[in-house]
Amino acid sequence: MDSCIRRNQSANMSVKYIRLNGDALRQIVENEKHCFRIAMNKQDISGGEMTEAGFLLDAQDAEEERKVIKPPYEKGDILALKETWAMIGDKYVYRLDRDPPQGYLLFNWKPSVQMPNDAARHFIRIIDVRVERLQDISLNDIEREGIWLPGVLSPELAFASKWNSGVSEKKRSKIGWEQNPFVWVFDFDRCVYVEDDNGEQK
């Protein structure tokens, strides 16, 4: 755990919620994954320019009319990870847990999208944002994405397969690995997010 964030450290601190697949969530919790990528909605950005704030200046318009393209998450954002969950009495339980309570298979598991905000227990902090082509990923970033390099013959193909498995068939023709889309790259570290100076964790 890299840092402890207190809500009153900054009045401008932004807390958002993100849903990841079960494999990515597990890798984050086990400190195997330290970055993730999201395909950009706007793909005709050749010649764009990143700002220090992590935004992208669109190069398609005249200089005086350049548009600012903001990423879905910004540097400094705290992201709470949504999980598949259930309730036992007044207690939250989580499907990710290695040692779930007795009878967990009988629980009425609810999807992560329905998880209440106060049930969040894992948090990450965005420490860097950049834009790059998907296929420009480095070996170091493939490892940071959670691919164990000694365990695969071709790290690039392993990541390509992982990326495509998370893209619907409908979208694959636009943002699949083969299309080499522009992506937002988010580096993060894990953090503990607490409510106040008493150390009460949210």
Secondary structure, DSSP 8 states (H G I E B T S, - for coil): --EEEEGGG-TT--EEEEE--HHHHHHHHTT---EEEEE-S----TT-EE-TTS-EE-SSS-GGG--EE--SS-TT-EEEEE--EEEETTEEEETT-SS--TTGGGS--B-GGG--GGG---EEEEEEEEEEEGGG--HHHHHHTT--GGG-S-HHHHHHHHHHHTS-HHHHHHHSGGG--EEEEEEEEEEEEESSTT--B-
